[in-house]
């Protein structure tokens, strides 16, 4: 992903609300599957890491990206933005510059 594409996705993510929260149980298989399904449906999602989660947000983002075959767009504080391009061209909602 180029810096221009990453900047474009960051701009789209600014107005989004987090759809998942990672708490004290950290990354569970159920959460990973839910994130994978959400990425397939939406392509770009935001995840919030709660204060009671002791893991590092950057490490969580990287692990989540590896498990869901997606890319980390950005990690700011306790917010993680992930992107995964839809396989089917007809279902793509985001076109990267």
Residue, then its C-alpha position, 0 to 999 in steps of 0.5 A: x500500500x502506498x502512502x497516498x492510498x494510506x492517506x486516503x483510507x485514513x481520511x475515510x476512517x476519520x468519520x467512522x465509529x469503532x465497530x469492535x472493542x478489544x477488552x481484557x480477554x484480548x484477541x479471542x478466536x470469536x473476535x478474530x472471526x467477527x473482524x474477518x466477516x466485517x472486513x469482507x462486508x465493509x473493507x475498512x473498519x475501526x477497532x477500539x482497544x479498551x483501557x482494561x486491555x493490557x496488550x499494546x495497541x500496535x501489537x494487537x493491530x499487527x496480530x489482527x491484520x495477520x490473522x484476517x489477511x488485512x492491512x493496518x492503515x493506522x494505530x492512534x492511541x487505542x484505535x486501530x484501522x484495518x483495510x482489506x480489499x474485497x475479492x469480488x470486484x462487484x462488491x468493492x466499495x472503496x477504490x484506492x487512488 
